[in-house]
Amino acid sequence: MKLSDFRTVVNEMRTVELVHVQDETPTVKSFTFKDTLCARAEPGQFVMIWIPGVDEVPMSLSAMQPDIRLAMITAESVGQATKALHRMKDGDLIGVRGPYGSSYRTSKVREAMIIGGGTGLASLAPLAERLVKNRAIVTVFLGAKTRRDLLFLERVSLLLCKGNGQVTATTEDGSYGLKGLVTEHAEKTLNKGGKPDMTYVCGPEQMMFKMFLLSEKLKVPFQASLERFMRCAIGLCGTCVVGKYRVCRDGPVFSGSQLREVKEEFGHFRRGFDGRRMAF
Ligand SMILES: Cc1cc2nc3c(=O)[nH]c(=O)nc-3n(C[C@H](O)[C@H](O)[C@H](O)COP(=O)(O)OP(=O)(O)OC[C@H]3O[C@@H](n4cnc5c(N)ncnc54)[C@H](O)[C@@H]3O)c2cc1C
């Protein structure tokens, strides 16, 4: 297949059947479907999910199994589209375009720190699996408001007891693991001098910005996956711009040096659907 044919297929909306719908937390569900292109995606890439008659929204791929052509997304119920998605059952049909965007870079990383908040774990869990496969030492900080909201704790814990690494869970109310914000505990570990080859972050933007500033101060290499309103996902509409970058084409995964170039916007502003800048 020529590269141009491959791009056409990626951009084509494919109708897929939900093979399995699974509760993860009280507000988050995972949806598994069969699609060869998504099953071959790299950790960090995302897809556009069409919920028939409602809307089309961007979602990270949270698991890929190329051998059996299965892929998974993990969505929090926040608004119209994701609420409709949560009402769907095994056997229902959705539309899928993609996979799109950049992936987490893992080559030459021997010691990694992963910091995830909320549904950020959707894209970070396949990353942790890739790093373990690459035989890297992996430390995961996994944060949520309460014990019930911790996403993929079991999946990551099982992975790291097979591989070389450890997971630290944090909750804001102290109902599980360490009490407080995940960034506070990650910061303590970094300040103690444990300097990984790479820190990977995905979660609320303020949290990612905090970790970005810390990595700048400590000179630790950094990657983060950004979320923005997104319509086309192919670089045309401009809804997802952050400074000179488009999150859909240049991201969603950005390096620390790229984020340094757009630090007036990253952590401070995003664009609404009318293109106007809005403060976080
Ligand atoms: C690359 C990328 C990957 C994503 N991966 C995931 C994922 O794995 N799991 C997941 O649950 N969510 C993910 N999101 C966010 C998800 O796309 C939004 O939550 C979704 O579009 C909300 O649609 P809605 O109609 O349900 O809510 P709406 O009614 O549109 O909005 C509800 C709330 O969500 C906010 N919101 C809406 N769209 C976005 C958006 N694109 N980015 C940030 N905030 C938004 C709104 O400001 C509002 O506060 C991702 C977003 C991007 C850009």
Ligand as a Chemical Component Dictionary entry (heavy atoms), coordinates in Angstrom:
data_LIG
# 
_chem_comp.id                   LIG 
_chem_comp.type                 NON-POLYMER 
_chem_comp.pdbx_formal_charge   0 
_chem_comp.three_letter_code    LIG 
# 
loop_
_chem_comp_atom.comp_id 
_chem_comp_atom.atom_id 
_chem_comp_atom.alt_atom_id 
_chem_comp_atom.type_symbol 
_chem_comp_atom.charge 
_chem_comp_atom.model_Cartn_x 
_chem_comp_atom.model_Cartn_y 
_chem_comp_atom.model_Cartn_z 
_chem_comp_atom.pdbx_ordinal 
LIG C1  C1  C 0 -6.078  14.130 21.854 1  
LIG C2  C2  C 0 -7.199  13.987 22.879 2  
LIG C3  C3  C 0 -7.328  12.792 23.569 3  
LIG C4  C4  C 0 -8.342  12.640 24.500 4  
LIG N1  N1  N 0 -8.441  11.447 25.159 5  
LIG C5  C5  C 0 -9.418  11.277 26.059 6  
LIG C6  C6  C 0 -9.546  10.025 26.740 7  
LIG O1  O1  O 0 -8.771  9.086  26.523 8  
LIG N2  N2  N 0 -10.564 9.884  27.628 9  
LIG C7  C7  C 0 -11.448 10.916 27.901 10 
LIG O2  O2  O 0 -12.349 10.723 28.704 11 
LIG N3  N3  N 0 -11.325 12.112 27.288 12 
LIG C8  C8  C 0 -10.351 12.311 26.366 13 
LIG N4  N4  N 0 -10.260 13.522 25.715 14 
LIG C9  C9  C 0 -11.238 14.597 26.037 15 
LIG C10 C10 C 0 -12.540 14.319 25.311 16 
LIG O3  O3  O 0 -12.350 14.466 23.917 17 
LIG C11 C11 C 0 -13.632 15.291 25.810 18 
LIG O4  O4  O 0 -13.904 15.010 27.157 19 
LIG C12 C12 C 0 -14.892 15.117 25.008 20 
LIG O5  O5  O 0 -14.695 15.689 23.736 21 
LIG C13 C13 C 0 -16.068 15.765 25.709 22 
LIG O6  O6  O 0 -17.188 15.718 24.841 23 
LIG P1  P1  P 0 -18.651 15.812 25.438 24 
LIG O7  O7  O 0 -19.607 16.144 24.318 25 
LIG O8  O8  O 0 -18.965 14.612 26.244 26 
LIG O9  O9  O 0 -18.551 17.018 26.431 27 
LIG P2  P2  P 0 -18.829 18.566 26.134 28 
LIG O10 O10 O 0 -20.267 18.834 26.411 29 
LIG O11 O11 O 0 -18.279 18.963 24.808 30 
LIG O12 O12 O 0 -17.909 19.211 27.243 31 
LIG C14 C14 C 0 -17.941 18.825 28.606 32 
LIG C15 C15 C 0 -16.670 19.346 29.273 33 
LIG O13 O13 O 0 -15.487 18.804 28.641 34 
LIG C16 C16 C 0 -14.681 19.866 28.105 35 
LIG N5  N5  N 0 -14.210 19.398 26.781 36 
LIG C17 C17 C 0 -14.951 19.141 25.697 37 
LIG N6  N6  N 0 -14.201 18.752 24.659 38 
LIG C18 C18 C 0 -12.924 18.779 25.088 39 
LIG C19 C19 C 0 -11.675 18.474 24.492 40 
LIG N7  N7  N 0 -11.538 18.060 23.241 41 
LIG N8  N8  N 0 -10.572 18.604 25.243 42 
LIG C20 C20 C 0 -10.656 19.032 26.500 43 
LIG N9  N9  N 0 -11.812 19.288 27.126 44 
LIG C21 C21 C 0 -12.926 19.191 26.439 45 
LIG C22 C22 C 0 -15.589 21.060 28.025 46 
LIG O14 O14 O 0 -14.884 22.267 28.249 47 
LIG C23 C23 C 0 -16.532 20.850 29.179 48 
LIG O15 O15 O 0 -15.984 21.269 30.386 49 
LIG C24 C24 C 0 -9.258  13.711 24.763 50 
LIG C25 C25 C 0 -9.113  14.923 24.072 51 
LIG C26 C26 C 0 -8.097  15.066 23.136 52 
LIG C27 C27 C 0 -7.946  16.344 22.402 53 
# 
loop_
_chem_comp_bond.comp_id 
_chem_comp_bond.atom_id_1 
_chem_comp_bond.atom_id_2 
_chem_comp_bond.value_order 
_chem_comp_bond.pdbx_ordinal 
LIG C1  C2  SING 1  
LIG C2  C3  SING 2  
LIG C2  C26 DOUB 3  
LIG C3  C4  DOUB 4  
LIG C4  N1  SING 5  
LIG C4  C24 SING 6  
LIG N1  C5  DOUB 7  
LIG C5  C6  SING 8  
LIG C5  C8  SING 9  
LIG C6  O1  DOUB 10 
LIG C6  N2  SING 11 
LIG N2  C7  SING 12 
LIG C7  O2  DOUB 13 
LIG C7  N3  SING 14 
LIG N3  C8  DOUB 15 
LIG C8  N4  SING 16 
LIG N4  C9  SING 17 
LIG N4  C24 SING 18 
LIG C9  C10 SING 19 
LIG C10 O3  SING 20 
LIG C10 C11 SING 21 
LIG C11 O4  SING 22 
LIG C11 C12 SING 23 
LIG C12 O5  SING 24 
LIG C12 C13 SING 25 
LIG C13 O6  SING 26 
LIG O6  P1  SING 27 
LIG P1  O7  DOUB 28 
LIG P1  O8  SING 29 
LIG P1  O9  SING 30 
LIG O9  P2  SING 31 
LIG P2  O10 DOUB 32 
LIG P2  O11 SING 33 
LIG P2  O12 SING 34 
LIG O12 C14 SING 35 
LIG C14 C15 SING 36 
LIG C15 O13 SING 37 
LIG C15 C23 SING 38 
LIG O13 C16 SING 39 
LIG C16 N5  SING 40 
LIG C16 C22 SING 41 
LIG N5  C17 SING 42 
LIG N5  C21 SING 43 
LIG C17 N6  DOUB 44 
LIG N6  C18 SING 45 
LIG C18 C19 SING 46 
LIG C18 C21 DOUB 47 
LIG C19 N7  SING 48 
LIG C19 N8  DOUB 49 
LIG N8  C20 SING 50 
LIG C20 N9  DOUB 51 
LIG N9  C21 SING 52 
LIG C22 O14 SING 53 
LIG C22 C23 SING 54 
LIG C23 O15 SING 55 
LIG C24 C25 DOUB 56 
LIG C25 C26 SING 57 
LIG C26 C27 SING 58 
# 
